[in-house]
Amino acid sequence: MTWKRLLFRAAAIGLLAASPAWATITVMLDPPAQSVAISAPSVSVDILADIPEADAIVQWGLDLSYDSPILALSGGSWANAVTINTALFDVAVAPDGDELSALVPFSAAPLWGSNVLLATVEFVPVGLGTSPLVLSDSNGAGDLTEGFALDPPPTGVFADVAYVLGAITVTPEPATIALLALGGLCLLRRR
């Protein structure tokens, strides 16, 4: 091995040892998938995050999309449907109106941990089918109220985030299914 290769390897090992671990925040829904009858008064889902210490945060903001022909926000608005975990966060106003934004109080900043409850969102089933629940942020498009702001918070520095998809399936009422099955049996019997 030449001295140049040895020098390159030593420099590479030194850089790896000196650089911080690259961490990623993972944001998921709990439960990730669920089924509910159309007659249910509501269905809720928790938004959780695994935040490594290397990516300790001082603020977060998210978007949550869903299929409106299948689900509606409880109370008709984000403000009524979203409950921010106020044991850990101060509620922040999101300019895009989706109310999924919060700040870590100065006394608790920075914040990290496993399965950190960010918020709970409550939906009302309004149609049959499966609605994907898609979490995202638009801080790459310059929205500084979305994403996970790192500590210390130099302006515009956000953690890498991996979002896990979820889904809510709205099914007919069990009595309706039973009546359809009975009707199908009657049709078979007539033949």
Salt bridges, closest charged atoms under 4 A:
none
